[in-house]
Amino acid sequence: MAANPKLFLSSFVLNESSDLLEWISYHKSIGASDIHIFVGSKSDGERPLLDALADAGVVTLQPVPVDPETSEEMRNSALRAATLEARQSGGYGLFLAPDEYLRITAKGGTVQALMKACKDADVLCAPVLEFGTGGRHKHMPGPVLSTATHRAPLPDAVPECSFRSIVRLGLYPSRTPDMPTGPAQKPDPKWVNGSGKAMPRPYSRAAWSDAKGVIGTDKATILKLSAPSVETYLLRMNALPEKNRPDAATVAARLQGFAAMTEPDPGLASHSATIDTQIAALLALPGIAAAQETVCARERAALENLRMSEPVILAPAPAKQTTSPDEAMPDDTEADDGLGETPDSTPAQGPGLPAWFAEIHTSGDRQGFYTRLANHALVCIRRDDARLVVTFDNLSNVNDLSFTREPWAYKFVRDNNCSHLSVMARRKDWFRDPQLIEHLQTLAANGFFREFGKVFMTGTSMGGFAALAFASLAPGATIISFNPQTTLDETLVPWEKRFRMGRQRDWSLPFSDSAYEIDDIEKAFVLYDPFFEPDRRHVERLEGDNVHLLKSWCTGHFTPVFLRRANLLKPIMQHAIDNTLTPELFYSLYRARRGLPWYRKSLESYLQDRGRPELALRARSAFRKLRKQAAE
């Protein structure tokens, strides 16, 4: 081991931002000696700051062709970084995104001291902690680390956690953004977690799915600042190539998620003086101060254009009220699912009625009701008695207490002129609430569900559980359930370590094990990823000829999001409520997944995690061929 081992830091930068100087300054302060930045080979003249830093010898630029799907470049550049690291020795390599910061809490405060404290480990896997907006709206060009004040809760389990790895140089031939891959160049390499404790073998995400001791935070973590403020996030999204920008619904859902990250965290406040000193030293180098001002001016101009084109999106949202500490603290968050869309137009300003309420209001033309319970609400809109769709909220809906909140799948159900009963949640309780359960039982006993020709129940994750668990209230119903849990009763599923708040609810209440509530339904379509073990183990508890398990490979716990991006979610739902969905039809439609980069990335990760890198390379080649054929 060299007396002063180097840190070979690399990243991919698609668009320069004014916080890049802080990113470089901070990582130099913790020991980064060689900084390599991958940039687009066609971006000459568009990166004044990076060019100035390269001219000053602060960074080395590595021009590369950029994948049209720019979201793939993190993975591509990690592979390129591994090639560079494999040629080095005498230190460690680390690959980070430009919004990620390695936080070291071990004594000494440098990467070199950290690895020494970990008894010269070969690999350290630090968990990624995502930080939110912290109530900040406006963008201020320049440093952003002072905004790292509130984050999402620590991940409960490996499938919900991303990692970044410090790796001994020259030891591994390849890496993903998360960890090194391929055969090690020495026997028995030592891997430790972010607490410096030994990682369980074998070293792969797949093997760690249910393992203990993988996530550690005592010595090192990664701070991810995707949205230092609302405006900063919107600027970053707007800077992407147009075809890669998320749609308005996705942006709204992500901003809602960032706002819900309220776990206090000191971030890197203790490093502020050191960072300021390092920034000042860089600004003193020839050409860097002028280049930094060029980038800041560019951001200010882009922000003005954005404010003119998106005035409502950029208007600060009113503060939301929460009713208990349980609801105020984010937990078990998950992505929006694709049918729980934002309203048709900009949220109503002033006294305008939400669309669903306008339908059943005195001035509307639909019968229905709105029932507010202590922790839930029920919305019923009667349109056509031929079909009733019952929807249940998922976790991403819970924190939305706004006046404009819509029932899950509202637009889809309305556009099909189906009657709609929505069960809306305001806590993460998996509908384990005596008042709600009694209310649903009363509806069933009074013949409510029998008033409709056909009943459908649907939801995702927590809502997918409810669609199955309450199915017995409507004999003959059809269930469409995405990524469901069957129960969170720890005596029945002791291996389930996700959803801490849900596991703490009362699972002695009725309708607590969906595996026993589906005998009298017509059929259930359950969509899940068989590669994602926690979901697969739940689904394997469901039995019966009326249960159709639809394998949605490589979607993880986000099958509806994946299907939406593949333009498959609404067609599948449409076939379901039209009573034309079959497993054969589903798999025929699902072939379209092959054109989605998400699928390619997930399949490659699955193969690499199982020690099949040659198959991963063949898969990548096949996907490129498919994409080329599609473009011709």
N, C-alpha and C positions, 0 to 999 in steps of 0.2 A: 504494500500500500504506500502510495506517495505520501510525503510528509504533509503536504497541503493539497489534498485531492481536489480536482476541479469539479465544477458543476456545469455540465453541458446542457443548457436550456434551449428548447426549441418550441416554435409555435407557428401557426398559420394565420396570416392577416389578410383578409379579403378587402377591407376598407379601413384606411387609417382613421383613428379617432383621437381626440385630444387627451384622453386618459392613458394613451399608450406610453407616454414619457414616464408617467408615474409607475406603470407596470414594470417597465425596464428598471427604473430607479430602485423600486422596492426589491426586486429579485437580485439586483447587483448587491444590495445591502445585506442579503442573507447568503451570499456566496456564489452567485452565478458569475462564472468567469468567461464562459463562451456562450454567446447568445446567437442562435441561428433562426432567422425568420423566413418562412416560405411565403412567397408572394406570387401573384399571377404574372406569368411571363409576358402578358400583354398590357401590364399596368404601368409601363414606363411613362414618366411625366405626371402620374396621378398620385405619387407617394412622396411628397416633398420631405416629410419628417423622417421617414425611414431612409431615404436617400442621404439626407444630411447625417443621420446617425451612422450609416454605413461608411460615408466619407470620413467620419471622425474616428472610425475603428471601434465604435461601441457595439455594433451588431454586424453579422454577416448575412447578406440577403441570398436566398436560394430561389431563383425564379423557376416556376413549375407551371405546366398546363393546368388550368382549373376545370374541374368537372362541371358540366352544365348544371348538375344538381349540387349547388354549392354546399348544401348541408353535408355532403359526403366528404368534403375536404378535410374535416377534422380527422376522419379515419385515414384518408389517403396520406395526409401529412404525417400522421403518427407512424405509418409504415415507412415513409421516407426518412423520418427522424431516426427510426431504428437502424436503417442502413448506415446513416452517418455515425450513430453511436457504436455500431459494431466494429467500426474502424478505429475507435478511440480506446484509450486505457488510462488508468491512473485517476479514477474518479467515478462520478455518477452522471446519469442522464435523466432528464425530466421533460416530459412534453405536456404543455398546458395550452388551453385556449387563451386568447388575449383578455378575457374577462374573468380569468381564474388566478388566484393568488395562493401560494403555498404559505400557510401559517405554521410557524414552528414555536411550540411552547416548551420544548426541551431546553435545558440549561445551555447557554452559549449562543442560541439564536441563529445559527447558521446551519446549512445543510451538512457541512462537514462535521460539526459538533453533534448534530442530530444522529447521523449514522454511527458515529463513535459511541454515542450513548446507547445505541441499539446493538452494541457489541459487533460492529462492522458487518451488519446484515448486508446481504446482496440485493434484496428488494424490500422496499417499504411501500405498502399500499395504504394511502391516506384517503379517507372518505370525503366526498364532495358535499359541502353544506351550501344550499342555495339561499341567497339573501333576497329580500323583497324591497319594495319601494319605501317602506317605513313612513308612509304618509306624504312623501315628497312628490311634488308635481312638476316643478320647473327644472329645466336642464341648465346647468352651468358648465360651460366648456372648461376643461382642465381636469384636475385630480378628482377621483370618485371614492377613494377609500374611506373618507369621512362619513360616507352614507351607509357603510356596512354596520348597521345598528340592530337590525331585526331580521331574523331568518326563519326558515321552515324548521319544524322539529327534527331531531336526529332521526335518521331512518331506522325503522324497527327491524328490518330484515334485508339480507343481501339483494334480493330481486328489486328492491326499491332504492338501492344505493348505487351511485356511481363512484368510481375510484380514479385516482391518478397515482402513478407509481414512480418512485425514485429507484433507478436500476443501475447496478454496477456496469460500467462501460465495458463493452466487448464480451459480455456474458451471454446475451440472447440475440438471435438473428432477426427477431421481429417483435412488434408490439401493436396492440390496439391502443386507443386513447386511455383505456383503463389499466392495462397491465402488459408485461412482456409475454411473448408466446414463442413456441418452438423449443427445440432441445437446447438445454443449457450447455455451455462450454466447459463446465466443471461438474463433478458429481455432487449431489446433495447440496444445492444452493440453499441459503438461509433466507426465508421470507418472514417478514414481521408486519403487523398491522400498525395503525396510526398511534397505538399506545406502546409500540416496541415489543409486543408479545408475539410469540411464534404463531404463524398462520397454519390452519389445519391442512393436511394433505388429502388428496392431490390438489395442486395449485390451479384451480379453474373456477370460474363463476358457477358453472353447473354443479360442481361438487360442493360448493359453499352454500347452496340454496337454503339448506336447513341447518348448516353448521353453526356452532357457537364460536365466539372469539375471533370473528372476521372483522367486525367493525370496531375500531378503536380510535379514540380522539385525544388521548392524554398528551401525546408528544407532537402530533402533526395532523393537520386537516387542510382541505382545500376550500377556500372561500370563492364562491361563484357569484359574481355581481352582474346578472343578466339585465337588471332593471334598477339602476341607481335612483331613477325617478321615472315617472310616467313618460315625460317628454323624451328622456334619454332612450328609453326602450323603443318608442315610436320612431325616433331618428334612426336607430340601428336597423329596425325592420324596413324602413323606407329606403335605406341605403343598399338593400339587397337587390339583385336583378329582379325585374318585375315578376317574372314567372316563379321566383322562389319566395316571394313575399306571402306571408300568411294572410288569409282572408279576414274580414272584419270580425267575424264570429270568433275565430281563433285568437285574434289579438285581444278582443274583449275578455275572453275566458282567461287568457294568460295574465292580463293586468289584474283581473279579479283575484287570481291565484297569488300574484305578487303582493297585493294589498293584504291578503290574509296571512302572510308570513309575519307573525308578530312576536316570535320568541326572542327576547332580548339577548344580545350578544355584543361583546366589546369590540369585535372585529379586529382591526389592526391599529387601534387608536394609540397604543403604547409605542408604535413605531413612527409616529407622525414627524417627530423632530429629525430622526435619521433620514426619513424619506425626503423631507424638505431640503436637507443638506445635499443629498444625492441629486435631486432635481436641479438645484442651483448649480451644481458642478457641471451637469450636462448642458444646461442652458448657456453656460459660459464658453462652451466649445464653439468653433466657427460654424455659422449657418444654422444652428439648431434653434435658437430663440426665434429667428425670422420664420423658420419652417413651422414651428409650433404655433405662431400667430396666424400663419396661413391656414392651418388646419382648424384653429378656433374660429376664424372668420368664416370659413366654409360651413362650419356647423351652425353658426348664427344665421347665415343666409338660408340654409336648408330648413332651420327651425321656423323662420318667418314664412317661408313658402308653405310649410306644413300647417302652420296656424291659419293661413288663409284658405287652404284646401280642405282642412279637417277641423273647423272651429269647434264643433260640438264634441268630438272625441277628445280634443285638447282642453276642453273646459273642465275645471276641477269638479270632481264628483262630491256630493254632499256626504258628510260623515255618516257612517252606518252605526246603528245602535245594536248592542248585544245585551242579552238579559242575564247572562251568568258567566262566571269564569270558564266553565266547561265549554261554552260556545265561543268565547272570545279567543281561546288559544287554538291555533290550527293543529290538526292531528289527522293522520290517515288521509292526506290530500291525494287527489288523483285528477287526471286530465279530464276536461269536458269530453263528452262521449259522441257528439256529432248530431244527435237528434235534439238535444237540449240546446237549441240555437238561441241567438239573440233575437229580439223582436224584429218585425219586418223592416222597420225604419228606426231612426234615431229615437231613443227613449223619450217618452212624452215629457214635455216641459210644462210646469204649472199644473193646472187642474185636470189635464187630459186623463181619461180612463185607460187602464191597461186593456189590450184588445180582448182578452178572455173575459174580463169583467163587463166590458161594453156589450158583449154578446148576451149576458144574462141580466143586465141592468134593466130597469123599468123601460128605458128607451130602446132596448135591444129587441131582437126578434127570436130569442131562444129561451126555453125554459131551463131551469137549473138551480143550483144552490152553491153557496160558499159557507162552509162550516169551519170555524176557527176553534181548534182545541188547544190545550195547554202547550204542547210541543209540536203539533202538526196542524195542517189545514187540509180540507178536502174541497176540491172544486169539481162541480159536475156541470157539464154543458150538454144538453140533449139536442142533438141535431137530427139523427136518423135512428129509429129503434132497431134497424136491421143489425147494426154493429156497435158494440161498446168497446172502447179501448181503455184499459185501466193502466195508468203509468205510475211508477214509483220513483221518487227522486234518488239520485246518487250523491256521493260525498261532495262533488264539485258544486252542487246546488245549495248546500246547507248554509254556507256563509253569506249567501245573497239574501239580504233582508230588505232589498230595495222595493219601492212601490211598483216598479215595472217588471218584477220577476214573473216569468211565465211558467206554466206547467211544463214538465218535461215532454218533449215531442209535440208541443202544442201545434205548431204550424203544420207538421206532417199529418196529424190527426184531423185538423180542421180542413186541410186541403182535400182530404178524402171524405169529407162530410160525415165522419163517424162521430157518434156520441163519445164523450170523454169524461172519465173520472180520474182525476189526478190526486195522488196522495203526496203532499208536499211536506218536507221535513225541515225543521229548524235546529236539529241537533243530530249528531252522528251516533244514532242509537239503534240502527238496524230495525227500526219500527218496533222496538221492544218497549211498548208503552201501554199499560192496562187500559187507559182511556181510549186510545186509538183502536186497540184490538176489540174492545167492547163495541165501539161505534161501527166498525166494519161487520162484526157479527150481527148487529142489529139490522144493518142494511140488508144483509143476506137473509135473515129470518123474516124480514118484511117483504121479501120477494123482489128486491130491487134488481138483482142480476137476472132474474127470470123474465123481466120485462123486455129483454133484448134478444134478438134472434141468435146472435153469436157474441161471445165475450172473449176478448183478447187481454192478456196481462203481459206487461213488458217492463224491463228496466235493465240497468247495468250495474255490476258489482253489488253494492248494498241494495240497489233497486232490483237487480237480477235475483238476489236472494228473496226479496219480498214477493216478486212475481210468482216464484215457485211456492213460497211458504204460505201465501194466502190463496193459492189456486183451488183448494178444497171448498172455498166459499162459493165458487161458481162451477159446479160440475158440468163437464162438457166443454170447458174453456180450452183455448189454445194459448200456450205460453211461449213467449220469445224472450229468452234470458241470456244476457251477455256476461261472461266472466263472473258467474255467481259464486257466492259462498253458500254452502248448504246449511251451515250453522256456525256459530262461534262459541258454542258450548265446549269448554275445554275438556270436559269428560268424554266428549265424542270425537273431537278433532284436536288432540293434545299437540299435534305437530304444527298447528296454525299459530304463527307468531306475529302476524301482521295485525293491524286494526286494533290497537290497544284499547281505545275508547269503546269500541264495539264489544270486545271480549269482556269488558267490565260491566256490561248491562245484565239485566235479569233474564237468564235463559231458561228459567223454569216456567215462563209464561206460555200460553198456547201458541201454536204456529211457530215453534222455535227450531224445528228440524224439517227442512223442506223435503227431505228424502221420504217422509211419511205423509206428504200432503198432495201427492200427484196421482194417486191411484184412479181417481174418478174424472180426470181431465180427458179431453179428446187426444191431445198430443202436446208435447213440449219440444221446442227447438232450443238447444243449449249450445251456444257458440263459445269456444274456448281454444286456447293454444295448448296442444298436448305437450309441447316442449317446455311449458312453464309449469313446473311441478306443483306449486301451491294451488293453482286453479285446477290442474288435472286431478289432484287427489280429492278435491271436493266433488268434481263431476263424476268421478268413479263411484261415488256413493249413490248415484241416481240409477235406479233400475226400472225396467218395465218396457214392454213392447211399444208403448206410446211415447217413449223418450227417444228423441233423435239427437245424438251428440254430433255436432258439426265442428269438425276440426279446422281451426283457423290458424294454421301454422305460422310461427314467427311473429305473432301479434302481441305476445306478452299479456299483460293485464289490461291492454288498451285495444281490444278487438274492434269496438265501434269506431274509434278514432282511425284505426288502420283502414277499416272498410270505407269510411267516409273519404279518406284521401285517395283510395282506389276507385271512388265513385260507385261503390257497391252497396253502401248502407241502405239508402232509400230503395233501390231495386229489391233488395232482400226483404226489407220490411213490407214493401208493397205486395210482393208475392205472398208473404205470410198472412196479411190481413185480407188478401183476395182468395185465400185458401188454395193457393197453387204452389206453395213452396214444398219442395221435396229434397231429400239429401242429394239426389242426382242433379237436380237443378242448381242447388247451392254450389256443389263442387264444379259444375260447369261454369258458373259465374265467377267462382273464386280463382279460376285460372288467370284472370286479369291481374291478380296480385303480382305476377312476374314482372310487370312493368314498373313496379313501385320500388324506389331505392331502399326504403325501409325494409322491405322483404329481403332484398339482397344482403343488406348489412346484417340483419338478424340471422339469416341462414349461414353466412360466413362465420359469424361469432359462434353459432351453435357448433359448427364443424370444428373450428379452431379449439374451442373449449374442450372438445372430446378427442383432441389429439389427431385430427385429420386435416392438416393444413393443405395437403395435396388436393383434397376434395373441395376445400374452400377456394383454392385457386381456379379449379375447374368451374366452380359455380360462378365466380366473378367473370371468367371468360365467356360463359354461356349467357350471362346477363348482358354483357356488352354487345354480344352478337344480336340478342333480342332487341336491344335499344337501337342498334344500327338498322336492323330490319324495319323497325317501327318508323324510323325517320325517313326511310326511302319511299 
